[in-house]
Amino acid sequence: MAGKRSGWALVGRYSGLAFLLPATTFAGYVVGWLLDRWLGTGFLYLVFLLAGIAGGFIELVRTLRRDLEDERS
């Protein structure tokens, strides 16, 4: 029973995941945009945007895998 979570705990956990991907995407874009302005380049926003998207997806998959493994045990 230690692995069981209440319904509200699951709602909180998954609603946090709903904001994870947009937040990491936005953060990556802003960091890249700021670096572009500072360094005078025009491509870093795209690099950091893609890095933010990748980081968000990686965290999403890690969390879902962990939850599935907890559910099976």
mmCIF file as gemmi writes it, N, C-alpha and C atoms, coordinates in Angstrom:
data_model
loop_
_atom_site.group_PDB
_atom_site.id
_atom_site.type_symbol
_atom_site.label_atom_id
_atom_site.label_alt_id
_atom_site.label_comp_id
_atom_site.label_asym_id
_atom_site.label_entity_id
_atom_site.label_seq_id
_atom_site.pdbx_PDB_ins_code
_atom_site.Cartn_x
_atom_site.Cartn_y
_atom_site.Cartn_z
_atom_site.occupancy
_atom_site.B_iso_or_equiv
_atom_site.pdbx_formal_charge
_atom_site.auth_seq_id
_atom_site.auth_asym_id
_atom_site.pdbx_PDB_model_num
ATOM 1 N N . MET Axp A 1 ? 0.802 -1.203 0 1 0 ? 1 A 1
ATOM 2 C CA . MET Axp A 1 ? 0 0 0 1 0 ? 1 A 1
ATOM 3 C C . MET Axp A 1 ? 0.843 1.265 0 1 0 ? 1 A 1
ATOM 4 N N . ALA Axp A 2 ? 2.144 1.13 0.268 1 0 ? 2 A 1
ATOM 5 C CA . ALA Axp A 2 ? 2.977 2.319 0.311 1 0 ? 2 A 1
ATOM 6 C C . ALA Axp A 2 ? 3.11 2.964 -1.064 1 0 ? 2 A 1
ATOM 7 N N . GLY Axp A 3 ? 2.987 2.173 -2.157 1 0 ? 3 A 1
ATOM 8 C CA . GLY Axp A 3 ? 3.114 2.694 -3.499 1 0 ? 3 A 1
ATOM 9 C C . GLY Axp A 3 ? 1.852 3.383 -4.001 1 0 ? 3 A 1
ATOM 10 N N . LYS Axp A 4 ? 0.726 3.201 -3.296 1 0 ? 4 A 1
ATOM 11 C CA . LYS Axp A 4 ? -0.534 3.807 -3.729 1 0 ? 4 A 1
ATOM 12 C C . LYS Axp A 4 ? -0.54 5.28 -3.378 1 0 ? 4 A 1
ATOM 13 N N . ARG Axp A 5 ? -1.019 6.079 -4.312 1 0 ? 5 A 1
ATOM 14 C CA . ARG Axp A 5 ? -1.136 7.52 -4.075 1 0 ? 5 A 1
ATOM 15 C C . ARG Axp A 5 ? -2.594 7.895 -4.131 1 0 ? 5 A 1
ATOM 16 N N . SER Axp A 6 ? -2.927 8.968 -3.427 1 0 ? 6 A 1
ATOM 17 C CA . SER Axp A 6 ? -4.305 9.432 -3.451 1 0 ? 6 A 1
ATOM 18 C C . SER Axp A 6 ? -4.599 10.08 -4.798 1 0 ? 6 A 1
ATOM 19 N N . GLY Axp A 7 ? -5.862 10.234 -5.09 1 0 ? 7 A 1
ATOM 20 C CA . GLY Axp A 7 ? -6.273 10.844 -6.349 1 0 ? 7 A 1
ATOM 21 C C . GLY Axp A 7 ? -5.785 12.267 -6.486 1 0 ? 7 A 1
ATOM 22 N N . TRP Axp A 8 ? -5.83 13.022 -5.403 1 0 ? 8 A 1
ATOM 23 C CA . TRP Axp A 8 ? -5.392 14.416 -5.457 1 0 ? 8 A 1
ATOM 24 C C . TRP Axp A 8 ? -3.891 14.525 -5.673 1 0 ? 8 A 1
ATOM 25 N N . ALA Axp A 9 ? -3.129 13.59 -5.126 1 0 ? 9 A 1
ATOM 26 C CA . ALA Axp A 9 ? -1.681 13.595 -5.357 1 0 ? 9 A 1
ATOM 27 C C . ALA Axp A 9 ? -1.372 13.34 -6.825 1 0 ? 9 A 1
ATOM 28 N N . LEU Axp A 10 ? -2.116 12.434 -7.439 1 0 ? 10 A 1
ATOM 29 C CA . LEU Axp A 10 ? -1.921 12.166 -8.864 1 0 ? 10 A 1
ATOM 30 C C . LEU Axp A 10 ? -2.338 13.35 -9.725 1 0 ? 10 A 1
ATOM 31 N N . VAL Axp A 11 ? -3.425 14.014 -9.338 1 0 ? 11 A 1
ATOM 32 C CA . VAL Axp A 11 ? -3.86 15.205 -10.073 1 0 ? 11 A 1
ATOM 33 C C . VAL Axp A 11 ? -2.776 16.279 -10.009 1 0 ? 11 A 1
ATOM 34 N N . GLY Axp A 12 ? -2.213 16.487 -8.856 1 0 ? 12 A 1
ATOM 35 C CA . GLY Axp A 12 ? -1.155 17.478 -8.709 1 0 ? 12 A 1
ATOM 36 C C . GLY Axp A 12 ? 0.082 17.116 -9.503 1 0 ? 12 A 1
ATOM 37 N N . ARG Axp A 13 ? 0.436 15.858 -9.473 1 0 ? 13 A 1
ATOM 38 C CA . ARG Axp A 13 ? 1.633 15.416 -10.193 1 0 ? 13 A 1
ATOM 39 C C . ARG Axp A 13 ? 1.468 15.577 -11.707 1 0 ? 13 A 1
ATOM 40 N N . TYR Axp A 14 ? 0.333 15.143 -12.239 1 0 ? 14 A 1
ATOM 41 C CA . TYR Axp A 14 ? 0.135 15.195 -13.686 1 0 ? 14 A 1
ATOM 42 C C . TYR Axp A 14 ? -0.214 16.597 -14.181 1 0 ? 14 A 1
ATOM 43 N N . SER Axp A 15 ? -0.812 17.413 -13.36 1 0 ? 15 A 1
ATOM 44 C CA . SER Axp A 15 ? -1.028 18.799 -13.787 1 0 ? 15 A 1
ATOM 45 C C . SER Axp A 15 ? 0.301 19.549 -13.824 1 0 ? 15 A 1
ATOM 46 N N . GLY Axp A 16 ? 1.222 19.177 -12.975 1 0 ? 16 A 1
ATOM 47 C CA . GLY Axp A 16 ? 2.567 19.739 -13.052 1 0 ? 16 A 1
ATOM 48 C C . GLY Axp A 16 ? 3.266 19.325 -14.339 1 0 ? 16 A 1
ATOM 49 N N . LEU Axp A 17 ? 3.038 18.1 -14.774 1 0 ? 17 A 1
ATOM 50 C CA . LEU Axp A 17 ? 3.603 17.646 -16.038 1 0 ? 17 A 1
ATOM 51 C C . LEU Axp A 17 ? 2.999 18.4 -17.219 1 0 ? 17 A 1
ATOM 52 N N . ALA Axp A 18 ? 1.752 18.822 -17.083 1 0 ? 18 A 1
ATOM 53 C CA . ALA Axp A 18 ? 1.101 19.562 -18.169 1 0 ? 18 A 1
ATOM 54 C C . ALA Axp A 18 ? 1.777 20.906 -18.401 1 0 ? 18 A 1
ATOM 55 N N . PHE Axp A 19 ? 2.378 21.476 -17.374 1 0 ? 19 A 1
ATOM 56 C CA . PHE Axp A 19 ? 3.065 22.758 -17.509 1 0 ? 19 A 1
ATOM 57 C C . PHE Axp A 19 ? 4.556 22.591 -17.787 1 0 ? 19 A 1
ATOM 58 N N . LEU Axp A 20 ? 5.058 21.384 -17.68 1 0 ? 20 A 1
ATOM 59 C CA . LEU Axp A 20 ? 6.487 21.138 -17.831 1 0 ? 20 A 1
ATOM 60 C C . LEU Axp A 20 ? 6.98 21.449 -19.238 1 0 ? 20 A 1
ATOM 61 N N . LEU Axp A 21 ? 6.347 20.901 -20.245 1 0 ? 21 A 1
ATOM 62 C CA . LEU Axp A 21 ? 6.823 21.092 -21.614 1 0 ? 21 A 1
ATOM 63 C C . LEU Axp A 21 ? 6.724 22.543 -22.081 1 0 ? 21 A 1
ATOM 64 N N . PRO Axp A 22 ? 5.609 23.231 -21.866 1 0 ? 22 A 1
ATOM 65 C CA . PRO Axp A 22 ? 5.596 24.65 -22.261 1 0 ? 22 A 1
ATOM 66 C C . PRO Axp A 22 ? 6.606 25.504 -21.488 1 0 ? 22 A 1
ATOM 67 N N . ALA Axp A 23 ? 6.809 25.199 -20.218 1 0 ? 23 A 1
ATOM 68 C CA . ALA Axp A 23 ? 7.75 25.99 -19.416 1 0 ? 23 A 1
ATOM 69 C C . ALA Axp A 23 ? 9.188 25.791 -19.887 1 0 ? 23 A 1
ATOM 70 N N . THR Axp A 24 ? 9.585 24.553 -20.158 1 0 ? 24 A 1
ATOM 71 C CA . THR Axp A 24 ? 10.954 24.317 -20.612 1 0 ? 24 A 1
ATOM 72 C C . THR Axp A 24 ? 11.171 24.874 -22.018 1 0 ? 24 A 1
ATOM 73 N N . THR Axp A 25 ? 10.142 24.806 -22.852 1 0 ? 25 A 1
ATOM 74 C CA . THR Axp A 25 ? 10.242 25.378 -24.195 1 0 ? 25 A 1
ATOM 75 C C . THR Axp A 25 ? 10.424 26.887 -24.114 1 0 ? 25 A 1
ATOM 76 N N . PHE Axp A 26 ? 9.619 27.542 -23.31 1 0 ? 26 A 1
ATOM 77 C CA . PHE Axp A 26 ? 9.71 28.991 -23.157 1 0 ? 26 A 1
ATOM 78 C C . PHE Axp A 26 ? 11.051 29.397 -22.545 1 0 ? 26 A 1
ATOM 79 N N . ALA Axp A 27 ? 11.493 28.67 -21.537 1 0 ? 27 A 1
ATOM 80 C CA . ALA Axp A 27 ? 12.765 29.001 -20.886 1 0 ? 27 A 1
ATOM 81 C C . ALA Axp A 27 ? 13.931 28.851 -21.867 1 0 ? 27 A 1
ATOM 82 N N . GLY Axp A 28 ? 13.915 27.792 -22.664 1 0 ? 28 A 1
ATOM 83 C CA . GLY Axp A 28 ? 14.972 27.611 -23.657 1 0 ? 28 A 1
ATOM 84 C C . GLY Axp A 28 ? 14.99 28.727 -24.672 1 0 ? 28 A 1
ATOM 85 N N . TYR Axp A 29 ? 13.818 29.137 -25.129 1 0 ? 29 A 1
ATOM 86 C CA . TYR Axp A 29 ? 13.732 30.229 -26.099 1 0 ? 29 A 1
ATOM 87 C C . TYR Axp A 29 ? 14.263 31.538 -25.513 1 0 ? 29 A 1
ATOM 88 N N . VAL Axp A 30 ? 13.861 31.847 -24.297 1 0 ? 30 A 1
ATOM 89 C CA . VAL Axp A 30 ? 14.278 33.112 -23.669 1 0 ? 30 A 1
ATOM 90 C C . VAL Axp A 30 ? 15.787 33.135 -23.45 1 0 ? 30 A 1
ATOM 91 N N . VAL Axp A 31 ? 16.347 32.037 -22.973 1 0 ? 31 A 1
ATOM 92 C CA . VAL Axp A 31 ? 17.797 31.988 -22.762 1 0 ? 31 A 1
ATOM 93 C C . VAL Axp A 31 ? 18.523 32.166 -24.096 1 0 ? 31 A 1
ATOM 94 N N . GLY Axp A 32 ? 18.067 31.481 -25.127 1 0 ? 32 A 1
ATOM 95 C CA . GLY Axp A 32 ? 18.692 31.622 -26.442 1 0 ? 32 A 1
ATOM 96 C C . GLY Axp A 32 ? 18.55 33.024 -27.005 1 0 ? 32 A 1
ATOM 97 N N . TRP Axp A 33 ? 17.395 33.607 -26.831 1 0 ? 33 A 1
ATOM 98 C CA . TRP Axp A 33 ? 17.157 34.972 -27.323 1 0 ? 33 A 1
ATOM 99 C C . TRP Axp A 33 ? 18.076 35.978 -26.616 1 0 ? 33 A 1
ATOM 100 N N . LEU Axp A 34 ? 18.195 35.823 -25.301 1 0 ? 34 A 1
ATOM 101 C CA . LEU Axp A 34 ? 19.071 36.712 -24.548 1 0 ? 34 A 1
ATOM 102 C C . LEU Axp A 34 ? 20.531 36.542 -24.973 1 0 ? 34 A 1
ATOM 103 N N . LEU Axp A 35 ? 20.953 35.31 -25.177 1 0 ? 35 A 1
ATOM 104 C CA . LEU Axp A 35 ? 22.32 35.083 -25.633 1 0 ? 35 A 1
ATOM 105 C C . LEU Axp A 35 ? 22.533 35.636 -27.039 1 0 ? 35 A 1
ATOM 106 N N . ASP Axp A 36 ? 21.532 35.517 -27.896 1 0 ? 36 A 1
ATOM 107 C CA . ASP Axp A 36 ? 21.632 36.098 -29.237 1 0 ? 36 A 1
ATOM 108 C C . ASP Axp A 36 ? 21.832 37.609 -29.175 1 0 ? 36 A 1
ATOM 109 N N . ARG Axp A 37 ? 21.076 38.256 -28.327 1 0 ? 37 A 1
ATOM 110 C CA . ARG Axp A 37 ? 21.213 39.718 -28.197 1 0 ? 37 A 1
ATOM 111 C C . ARG Axp A 37 ? 22.57 40.092 -27.633 1 0 ? 37 A 1
ATOM 112 N N . TRP Axp A 38 ? 23.035 39.335 -26.658 1 0 ? 38 A 1
ATOM 113 C CA . TRP Axp A 38 ? 24.294 39.638 -26.001 1 0 ? 38 A 1
ATOM 114 C C . TRP Axp A 38 ? 25.49 39.381 -26.923 1 0 ? 38 A 1
ATOM 115 N N . LEU Axp A 39 ? 25.448 38.272 -27.671 1 0 ? 39 A 1
ATOM 116 C CA . LEU Axp A 39 ? 26.581 37.893 -28.51 1 0 ? 39 A 1
ATOM 117 C C . LEU Axp A 39 ? 26.458 38.388 -29.953 1 0 ? 39 A 1
ATOM 118 N N . GLY Axp A 40 ? 25.303 38.918 -30.319 1 0 ? 40 A 1
ATOM 119 C CA . GLY Axp A 40 ? 25.111 39.425 -31.669 1 0 ? 40 A 1
ATOM 120 C C . GLY Axp A 40 ? 24.933 38.336 -32.707 1 0 ? 40 A 1
ATOM 121 N N . THR Axp A 41 ? 24.451 37.193 -32.294 1 0 ? 41 A 1
ATOM 122 C CA . THR Axp A 41 ? 24.211 36.09 -33.223 1 0 ? 41 A 1
ATOM 123 C C . THR Axp A 41 ? 22.727 36.018 -33.549 1 0 ? 41 A 1
ATOM 124 N N . GLY Axp A 42 ? 22.337 35.062 -34.396 1 0 ? 42 A 1
ATOM 125 C CA . GLY Axp A 42 ? 20.933 34.962 -34.752 1 0 ? 42 A 1
ATOM 126 C C . GLY Axp A 42 ? 20.411 33.544 -34.774 1 0 ? 42 A 1
ATOM 127 N N . PHE Axp A 43 ? 21.153 32.615 -34.193 1 0 ? 43 A 1
ATOM 128 C CA . PHE Axp A 43 ? 20.745 31.216 -34.256 1 0 ? 43 A 1
ATOM 129 C C . PHE Axp A 43 ? 20.632 30.539 -32.897 1 0 ? 43 A 1
ATOM 130 N N . LEU Axp A 44 ? 21.145 31.154 -31.854 1 0 ? 44 A 1
ATOM 131 C CA . LEU Axp A 44 ? 21.155 30.492 -30.548 1 0 ? 44 A 1
ATOM 132 C C . LEU Axp A 44 ? 19.758 30.297 -29.973 1 0 ? 44 A 1
ATOM 133 N N . TYR Axp A 45 ? 18.821 31.167 -30.324 1 0 ? 45 A 1
ATOM 134 C CA . TYR Axp A 45 ? 17.457 30.981 -29.828 1 0 ? 45 A 1
ATOM 135 C C . TYR Axp A 45 ? 16.906 29.641 -30.287 1 0 ? 45 A 1
ATOM 136 N N . LEU Axp A 46 ? 17.23 29.243 -31.518 1 0 ? 46 A 1
ATOM 137 C CA . LEU Axp A 46 ? 16.736 27.97 -32.044 1 0 ? 46 A 1
ATOM 138 C C . LEU Axp A 46 ? 17.41 26.791 -31.349 1 0 ? 46 A 1
ATOM 139 N N . VAL Axp A 47 ? 18.689 26.9 -31.104 1 0 ? 47 A 1
ATOM 140 C CA . VAL Axp A 47 ? 19.424 25.832 -30.416 1 0 ? 47 A 1
ATOM 141 C C . VAL Axp A 47 ? 18.862 25.619 -29.017 1 0 ? 47 A 1
ATOM 142 N N . PHE Axp A 48 ? 18.674 26.706 -28.28 1 0 ? 48 A 1
ATOM 143 C CA . PHE Axp A 48 ? 18.177 26.584 -26.915 1 0 ? 48 A 1
ATOM 144 C C . PHE Axp A 48 ? 16.69 26.233 -26.875 1 0 ? 48 A 1
ATOM 145 N N . LEU Axp A 49 ? 15.947 26.646 -27.877 1 0 ? 49 A 1
ATOM 146 C CA . LEU Axp A 49 ? 14.549 26.237 -27.977 1 0 ? 49 A 1
ATOM 147 C C . LEU Axp A 49 ? 14.456 24.73 -28.121 1 0 ? 49 A 1
ATOM 148 N N . LEU Axp A 50 ? 15.25 24.158 -29.022 1 0 ? 50 A 1
ATOM 149 C CA . LEU Axp A 50 ? 15.255 22.704 -29.206 1 0 ? 50 A 1
ATOM 150 C C . LEU Axp A 50 ? 15.771 21.981 -27.961 1 0 ? 50 A 1
ATOM 151 N N . ALA Axp A 51 ? 16.75 22.566 -27.296 1 0 ? 51 A 1
ATOM 152 C CA . ALA Axp A 51 ? 17.259 21.962 -26.055 1 0 ? 51 A 1
ATOM 153 C C . ALA Axp A 51 ? 16.185 21.985 -24.963 1 0 ? 51 A 1
ATOM 154 N N . GLY Axp A 52 ? 15.409 23.055 -24.887 1 0 ? 52 A 1
ATOM 155 C CA . GLY Axp A 52 ? 14.32 23.121 -23.911 1 0 ? 52 A 1
ATOM 156 C C . GLY Axp A 52 ? 13.234 22.103 -24.201 1 0 ? 52 A 1
ATOM 157 N N . ILE Axp A 53 ? 12.895 21.938 -25.469 1 0 ? 53 A 1
ATOM 158 C CA . ILE Axp A 53 ? 11.896 20.94 -25.846 1 0 ? 53 A 1
ATOM 159 C C . ILE Axp A 53 ? 12.392 19.54 -25.509 1 0 ? 53 A 1
ATOM 160 N N . ALA Axp A 54 ? 13.648 19.253 -25.846 1 0 ? 54 A 1
ATOM 161 C CA . ALA Axp A 54 ? 14.22 17.933 -25.56 1 0 ? 54 A 1
ATOM 162 C C . ALA Axp A 54 ? 14.26 17.672 -24.056 1 0 ? 54 A 1
ATOM 163 N N . GLY Axp A 55 ? 14.664 18.67 -23.288 1 0 ? 55 A 1
ATOM 164 C CA . GLY Axp A 55 ? 14.701 18.505 -21.83 1 0 ? 55 A 1
ATOM 165 C C . GLY Axp A 55 ? 13.325 18.255 -21.245 1 0 ? 55 A 1
ATOM 166 N N . GLY Axp A 56 ? 12.321 18.945 -21.761 1 0 ? 56 A 1
ATOM 167 C CA . GLY Axp A 56 ? 10.961 18.726 -21.29 1 0 ? 56 A 1
ATOM 168 C C . GLY Axp A 56 ? 10.452 17.33 -21.603 1 0 ? 56 A 1
ATOM 169 N N . PHE Axp A 57 ? 10.721 16.861 -22.818 1 0 ? 57 A 1
ATOM 170 C CA . PHE Axp A 57 ? 10.294 15.512 -23.19 1 0 ? 57 A 1
ATOM 171 C C . PHE Axp A 57 ? 11.02 14.452 -22.379 1 0 ? 57 A 1
ATOM 172 N N . ILE Axp A 58 ? 12.306 14.645 -22.141 1 0 ? 58 A 1
ATOM 173 C CA . ILE Axp A 58 ? 13.069 13.678 -21.355 1 0 ? 58 A 1
ATOM 174 C C . ILE Axp A 58 ? 12.503 13.577 -19.945 1 0 ? 58 A 1
ATOM 175 N N . GLU Axp A 59 ? 12.221 14.702 -19.329 1 0 ? 59 A 1
ATOM 176 C CA . GLU Axp A 59 ? 11.66 14.678 -17.976 1 0 ? 59 A 1
ATOM 177 C C . GLU Axp A 59 ? 10.264 14.071 -17.959 1 0 ? 59 A 1
ATOM 178 N N . LEU Axp A 60 ? 9.472 14.343 -18.986 1 0 ? 60 A 1
ATOM 179 C CA . LEU Axp A 60 ? 8.142 13.766 -19.096 1 0 ? 60 A 1
ATOM 180 C C . LEU Axp A 60 ? 8.214 12.248 -19.191 1 0 ? 60 A 1
ATOM 181 N N . VAL Axp A 61 ? 9.091 11.733 -20.035 1 0 ? 61 A 1
ATOM 182 C CA . VAL Axp A 61 ? 9.238 10.284 -20.198 1 0 ? 61 A 1
ATOM 183 C C . VAL Axp A 61 ? 9.777 9.655 -18.923 1 0 ? 61 A 1
ATOM 184 N N . ARG Axp A 62 ? 10.75 10.29 -18.285 1 0 ? 62 A 1
ATOM 185 C CA . ARG Axp A 62 ? 11.297 9.74 -17.038 1 0 ? 62 A 1
ATOM 186 C C . ARG Axp A 62 ? 10.226 9.636 -15.956 1 0 ? 62 A 1
ATOM 187 N N . THR Axp A 63 ? 9.405 10.661 -15.836 1 0 ? 63 A 1
ATOM 188 C CA . THR Axp A 63 ? 8.36 10.659 -14.816 1 0 ? 63 A 1
ATOM 189 C C . THR Axp A 63 ? 7.317 9.594 -15.111 1 0 ? 63 A 1
ATOM 190 N N . LEU Axp A 64 ? 6.907 9.491 -16.359 1 0 ? 64 A 1
ATOM 191 C CA . LEU Axp A 64 ? 5.898 8.486 -16.709 1 0 ? 64 A 1
ATOM 192 C C . LEU Axp A 64 ? 6.433 7.069 -16.54 1 0 ? 64 A 1
ATOM 193 N N . ARG Axp A 65 ? 7.684 6.835 -16.901 1 0 ? 65 A 1
ATOM 194 C CA . ARG Axp A 65 ? 8.278 5.509 -16.687 1 0 ? 65 A 1
ATOM 195 C C . ARG Axp A 65 ? 8.332 5.162 -15.21 1 0 ? 65 A 1
ATOM 196 N N . ARG Axp A 66 ? 8.729 6.125 -14.393 1 0 ? 66 A 1
ATOM 197 C CA . ARG Axp A 66 ? 8.806 5.895 -12.951 1 0 ? 66 A 1
ATOM 198 C C . ARG Axp A 66 ? 7.429 5.555 -12.383 1 0 ? 66 A 1
ATOM 199 N N . ASP Axp A 67 ? 6.406 6.268 -12.844 1 0 ? 67 A 1
ATOM 200 C CA . ASP Axp A 67 ? 5.053 5.994 -12.364 1 0 ? 67 A 1
ATOM 201 C C . ASP Axp A 67 ? 4.564 4.616 -12.806 1 0 ? 67 A 1
ATOM 202 N N . LEU Axp A 68 ? 4.901 4.228 -14.029 1 0 ? 68 A 1
ATOM 203 C CA . LEU Axp A 68 ? 4.502 2.895 -14.499 1 0 ? 68 A 1
ATOM 204 C C . LEU Axp A 68 ? 5.202 1.801 -13.728 1 0 ? 68 A 1
ATOM 205 N N . GLU Axp A 69 ? 6.484 1.986 -13.412 1 0 ? 69 A 1
ATOM 206 C CA . GLU Axp A 69 ? 7.208 1.001 -12.625 1 0 ? 69 A 1
ATOM 207 C C . GLU Axp A 69 ? 6.663 0.914 -11.21 1 0 ? 69 A 1
ATOM 208 N N . ASP Axp A 70 ? 6.285 2.042 -10.618 1 0 ? 70 A 1
ATOM 209 C CA . ASP Axp A 70 ? 5.691 2.029 -9.284 1 0 ? 70 A 1
ATOM 210 C C . ASP Axp A 70 ? 4.351 1.328 -9.289 1 0 ? 70 A 1
ATOM 211 N N . GLU Axp A 71 ? 3.607 1.502 -10.374 1 0 ? 71 A 1
ATOM 212 C CA . GLU Axp A 71 ? 2.284 0.88 -10.478 1 0 ? 71 A 1
ATOM 213 C C . GLU Axp A 71 ? 2.394 -0.638 -10.594 1 0 ? 71 A 1
ATOM 214 N N . ARG Axp A 72 ? 3.407 -1.122 -11.281 1 0 ? 72 A 1
ATOM 215 C CA . ARG Axp A 72 ? 3.602 -2.565 -11.476 1 0 ? 72 A 1
ATOM 216 C C . ARG Axp A 72 ? 4.091 -3.253 -10.219 1 0 ? 72 A 1
ATOM 217 N N . SER Axp A 73 ? 4.804 -2.524 -9.346 1 0 ? 73 A 1
ATOM 218 C CA . SER Axp A 73 ? 5.344 -3.156 -8.138 1 0 ? 73 A 1
ATOM 219 C C . SER Axp A 73 ? 4.321 -3.307 -7.066 1 0 ? 73 A 1
